[in-house]
Every structure is written in structure tokens, then in C-alpha cells.
Amino acid sequence: MKNLIFTLLLTNSIFAITMTPLYETMDSRKNIKTIFKIKNPTADPVAVEISVLKLIDTNGKKEQREATNMVKAYPTQLVLDPKETKSIRVRYMGSGLPQNEEVYRVIAKELDIDVSGKQEEKSTNKIKAHIKMRFSYEGLLFVHQPNSKVELFVESIQLLGNILNINIKNSGTASTVPNAKNYNFIVKVKNKEYALTENDLKGTEFRRVLTGKTNTFQLKNITSVPVQQIESMRIETK
């Protein structure tokens, strides 16, 4: 019997759309609409779906989001030709700006739809497999009053072995990421205060703390002070 040899041809169709800007703010009645630009840098057309979700919590490894009608995007579906850029109009639908900041994800997701119009090769001894890696791009939209501000404080600390768990609460009207770049972490050891070093904070996954929320962070690499002797902690802007 004649052996049939099947040749598997793998075609990597990698569509990597981009979105700009990644961050946008609406903080006045004259500034309740904005434009996000979606670009297709590849040589193939791609179908894209736009959606908007509201962030309701960021404590943990995965953001908690919910559907919203407060922010509308148009169009919600589009096809981008090769190297083409299109604009997405985004508008806040509230009658007034919120007292406490609202944070939204503007998501551009590539759809698993072939819009190239190319015909598959016909062959009796070849199988052509397309591996299509679809991506999504997520921007952040902040909606708040022009005078909104962040108010962070360390609510509590807990020592678990050599790991220091810290609970940071935001009682302000705007959100922030309490990272080592923008904040100093001051600890008290034997009634003396010390600023933790960048190495102490290295490896800590700092996430955005929304208004009225408390996030827990783990500091696993504290070496500049004896972690077992830390009595308290406070946080201050640099």
C-alpha cells in the first residue's frame, strides 16, 4: 500500500494591534469625551471589537470588572486594513462628574474572524494549519472631579514568617498605584523610623488602589531592617 505523506504547514498569523493612549482622564464638563486610536501594524486585515468595563476592585491577582452604560464607545466593531489606524470615540454619559473617581477599561479585542479574503490552498497531500494568536489591548480611563486627590494610609500590617502583609486604604477621591517610584514606605523599629529601600520593595506587585478600597500587598524582600521587629508602617508621597 502506498504510504501517504502529509506535510503540516504551520502559518503563524500574529495580529498585534496597538492602542493609544494607554491612559486618559476626563476631569471637566468640557472634557467628557476623548479619542482612542487603534492601529493594525501587520500586513493582514483584522477585525476588532471594542468594549468598556468598569473597575470595581483591584485587590488580588485579577481585576474585578462589571458591565457599564456610563461610558460609551463608538464604533464597537471595525475592520482595520493592513497598516491602518482608526479612531474610537469614547464619551462619559453621566449628567455630572462623579464625586469619587470612576475607573474604566477600554478594551480592543481582536476577533477570530478571517477578513483577508484569501482562498485556502487546495492540495491532496498537504494539510495547512493556521495558528492565529489573537490579542487584546486594554486602556485605562479615569473620570473624576478636577480637584480630586489621593489619600493613602496603612490600615494594618501582619507578619507571616519573613513576609510582611500590608493593607493600604485609599480614603481619597482619586486612585493610584502605591509603588516605590512615587511613595516612601516608612517603618518603625524600636521607636525609630526607617525608609524601606528599593531592594526591600523589589518583587512586590503593586496594584492600583481604587477610591474607598483597601488592597493587600506582600513585602517579601525586606533586609535593610529586621522584619521581625517592625512595629508599624506609614506611607508618604516622594
C-alpha positions in Angstrom: 0.0 0.0 0.0 1.2 3.3 -0.9 2.1 5.5 2.1 0.6 8.9 2.2 2.8 11.6 3.5 1.1 14.6 4.9 3.1 17.7 5.3 1.9 20.1 8.0 2.4 23.7 7.2 2.1 26.0 10.2 1.3 29.5 9.4 1.6 31.9 12.4 -0.8 34.7 11.8 0.1 37.0 14.6 -2.1 40.2 14.8 -0.8 42.6 17.3 -3.0 45.7 17.3 -1.9 48.7 19.4 -3.9 51.3 21.2 -3.0 54.9 22.1 -3.2 56.5 24.5 -3.0 53.9 27.2 -4.2 56.3 29.9 -6.8 59.0 29.5 -8.5 61.3 32.0 -11.9 63.1 32.0 -11.9 65.8 34.7 -14.2 68.6 33.4 -17.5 69.1 31.7 -15.6 70.2 28.6 -13.6 67.1 28.7 -16.1 64.2 28.9 -15.2 62.7 25.5 -12.0 61.5 24.1 -10.4 59.5 21.2 -8.5 56.2 21.4 -6.6 55.2 18.3 -6.4 51.6 17.2 -3.6 50.6 14.8 -3.0 47.4 12.8 0.8 47.3 12.2 0.6 44.0 10.3 0.3 43.0 6.6 -3.1 41.4 7.1 -6.5 42.9 7.9 -8.0 42.3 11.3 -11.5 42.6 12.9 -11.6 44.3 16.2 -14.3 44.6 18.9 -14.4 47.5 21.4 -15.9 47.2 24.9 -15.8 49.2 28.1 -15.9 47.7 31.6 -15.9 49.5 35.0 -13.2 48.5 37.6 -14.9 47.7 40.9 -11.9 46.1 42.7 -8.2 45.5 42.2 -7.3 43.6 45.3 -5.9 40.3 44.2 -4.2 38.9 41.1 -7.2 39.6 38.9 -9.2 42.8 38.5 -12.9 42.7 39.2 -14.9 44.4 36.5 -18.5 44.9 35.6 -20.6 46.0 32.6 -21.4 49.7 32.4 -23.6 52.1 30.5 -21.8 55.2 31.9 -19.1 55.1 29.2 -20.0 54.6 25.6 -17.5 53.8 22.8 -18.2 54.1 19.0 -17.8 52.1 16.8 -17.9 48.9 18.8 -16.7 46.8 15.9 -14.4 47.6 13.0 -12.1 46.1 10.4 -8.6 47.5 10.1 -6.8 47.1 6.8 -3.0 46.5 6.8 -1.1 49.3 8.5 -4.4 51.2 9.0 -5.3 53.3 12.1 -8.8 54.2 13.1 -10.3 56.3 15.9 -12.6 55.2 18.6 -14.8 57.9 20.2 -15.4 57.4 23.9 -17.8 59.5 25.9 -18.9 59.7 29.6 -22.7 59.6 29.8 -23.2 60.9 33.3 -25.0 64.1 34.0 -22.1 65.3 36.1 -18.6 64.2 37.0 -18.6 61.6 39.9 -17.5 62.8 43.4 -15.3 59.7 43.7 -13.2 58.7 40.7 -14.5 56.0 38.4 -12.0 53.9 36.5 -12.8 52.1 33.3 -11.1 49.6 31.0 -11.4 50.4 27.3 -10.7 47.1 25.6 -9.8 46.5 22.0 -10.0 42.7 21.3 -9.1 41.0 18.0 -11.8 38.8 16.7 -11.2 35.3 15.4 -12.6 36.1 12.0 -10.7 35.8 8.8 -11.3 39.1 6.9 -8.4 38.7 4.5 -10.5 37.2 1.7 -7.6 34.8 0.9 -8.5 31.3 -0.5 -7.1 28.2 1.2 -4.6 26.2 -0.9 -6.1 23.0 -2.3 -3.9 20.0 -2.1 -4.4 16.3 -1.8 -1.3 15.6 0.2 -0.9 18.7 2.4 -2.7 19.9 5.5 -2.5 23.6 6.1 -3.0 24.6 9.8 -3.4 28.2 10.8 -2.3 29.1 14.3 -3.9 32.5 15.0 -2.8 34.3 18.1 -5.4 36.9 19.0 -4.7 39.7 21.3 -6.5 42.3 23.3 -5.2 45.8 24.2 -6.6 47.5 27.4 -6.5 51.2 28.1 -7.4 53.0 31.3 -10.0 55.8 31.5 -10.2 57.9 34.7 -13.3 60.0 35.3 -13.1 62.4 38.3 -13.5 65.9 39.6 -10.7 68.4 38.7 -9.8 68.7 42.4 -9.7 65.0 43.2 -6.9 63.7 45.3 -5.4 60.5 46.7 -5.3 59.8 50.5 -3.4 56.6 51.3 -2.7 55.2 54.7 -1.5 51.9 56.0 -4.5 50.4 57.7 -2.7 47.4 59.2 0.3 45.2 58.9 0.7 41.4 59.6 3.9 39.4 59.7 3.8 35.9 58.2 7.3 34.4 58.7 9.6 36.8 56.8 6.7 38.2 54.7 5.1 41.5 55.7 1.5 41.8 54.6 0.4 45.5 54.5 -3.2 46.7 54.0 -3.3 50.1 52.3 -6.6 52.0 52.2 -7.4 54.9 49.9 -9.9 57.3 51.5 -9.4 59.9 48.8 -11.3 60.7 45.7 -8.8 59.5 43.1 -7.0 56.2 42.6 -3.2 55.5 42.5 -0.6 52.7 42.4 1.4 53.0 45.6 4.7 51.9 44.1 8.3 52.6 45.2 8.7 55.1 42.4 6.2 57.5 43.9 5.9 56.6 47.5 8.1 56.1 50.6 7.4 53.3 53.0 8.4 54.3 56.5 8.6 51.6 59.2 9.1 52.0 62.9 11.6 49.7 64.6 12.3 50.2 68.3 10.7 53.7 68.2 12.9 54.7 65.3 11.7 55.3 61.8 13.4 54.0 58.7 12.6 54.3 55.0 12.5 51.0 53.2 14.9 50.7 50.3 14.1 49.9 46.7 15.6 46.4 47.3 13.2 45.9 50.2 10.3 46.6 47.9 11.7 44.7 44.9 9.3 42.0 43.7 6.2 43.5 45.3 3.2 43.5 42.9 1.8 47.0 43.5 -1.7 47.4 42.1 -4.0 50.4 41.7 -6.0 51.2 44.9 -9.4 52.5 43.9 -11.2 55.1 46.0 -12.7 53.7 49.2 -10.9 50.4 48.7 -8.2 48.6 50.7 -5.6 46.5 48.9 -3.2 43.9 50.5 0.4 43.8 49.4 3.2 41.4 50.3 6.7 42.6 51.0 8.9 39.6 50.7 12.4 41.0 50.5 12.9 43.3 53.5 16.5 43.2 54.5 17.5 46.8 55.5 15.7 46.4 58.8 14.9 43.3 60.9 11.5 42.5 59.6 10.5 40.7 62.8 11.0 43.9 64.7 8.8 46.2 62.6 6.2 47.7 64.8 4.2 49.9 62.4 4.3 51.5 58.9 3.2 54.6 57.2 3.3 55.7 53.5 4.1 59.2 52.1 4.5 60.7 48.7 8.0 61.4 47.5 
